[in-house]
């Protein structure tokens, strides 16, 4: 059974930093695209960042986090990370990691991913 487990969420002040980690078990994700999405209270799920299986591809970021967040993957440990810097109160949300094989849709679309974690909460105070 493939499972994704996020960790690293918590509280931060505006301008601060947090790092999120997603551990994948049950499958080697060598050929999977990986992404982070988030859902703020009362809002729809929102794309944050994605990284493809192809090491020659550059990561993709939502405009709202570009220049502040960094996604990376470690195939040796089957983990995908999200480094968040210069946090803003608008970054407050539950963050989810997602995984899916290529060809399912746009990399910034939830439909491109068929496996999801349970989420980890991030709260940024003013």
N, C-alpha and C positions, 0 to 999 in steps of 0.2 A: 504494500500500500504506500503510495507516494504521499508524503506530508510536507507541508511548509510551515515553519514555526518562526514567527518574528520575535525579536527582543530588542531592548535598548530604548524603548520609549520612556517618557517621563516628563518632568517639568523643566522648563528653561525660561530665562528672562529674554526679553527682546534684545537682539544683538548677540545672543549666545549661540552655542553649538550643541548638537546632539548627533549621535550616530546610531543608526538602526542596522540590525543584522537579521537576515533570513536564512535559516538552515534548512536545506532540502534533504530529505531522507527517502529511501525507497527507489531512487532512480538517479543515475548519473545525468546531470543536465547539460552535458557537452553539446547537444544539438538543440537545446531549447533557448527561446528568447525569454528574458526575465524583465520584470518591471515592478515599479512601485506605484500604487494608486493611493488616494486618500479620500476620506469622507468626513466633512465637517458637519456638525450638528445642524440638521434642517436643510442640508444641501445634498446634491447628487454626488455620486462618486466621481472623482476627478483624477485624470492622469497626472503623474508627477515626473517619472523618468523611466527609461527603458534601455536595455542593452541587449544586443542580439547575440546569437551563438557565434557569429563571425567576428574573430578578433580584429579584422581589418575595418569593421564598421565603427563609426563614432557613436557614442551614446546619444539618445534623444531626450530632451527636457521640455517640460512645459515652460512657457514664457515666464510664468510667475515665479519659477525657481531657478531659472537659468542664471548661471554665475554664482549661485549660492549653494546649490546642492550638487553632489557628485555621486553617481552610481558606479559600482564596480562589482566584478564577480571573481570568485576564486574557485577554479575548477578542482583544485587539490582538496579543498574542504567542502565543496558543494554549497557554497554560501554566496549570497548577494547582499551587498551593503549599500546603505544610503548615508552619506555624510552630509549633514545639514548645518550650514553656517549662516551667520547674520540672520538669525531667525526673527520672524515677525509674528505678531498675534494672529494674523490671518493664516499662519501655518498650522494653527491648532486644528487637530483632526485625528481620526483613527487611520493609521497607515497600514496598508496591506501589500504584501508581496504576491506576485503572480508569475506563473510559468506556463509556457505553451510552445508547441512546435511551430516552426515557420509555416506560412501559407494560410493561416486562419483569419487574417485580416490585418488592418493597419496596426503598427506597433504601439500606437497610443490609444488603441481601442480596447475596452474590456473584453470584447469578443475574440480577441487574438489569444486569450489565455483561458485555459480550462482547469487550471489548478491554482488554488488561492489559500493563503494563510488565514488565521483567525483575526489578525490585526493587533496592532500595538498603539496605545494612545500617546499622543504628543500634545502637551499644553504649553503655550508660550504666553507668558504674562507681560503686560506692557512695561 
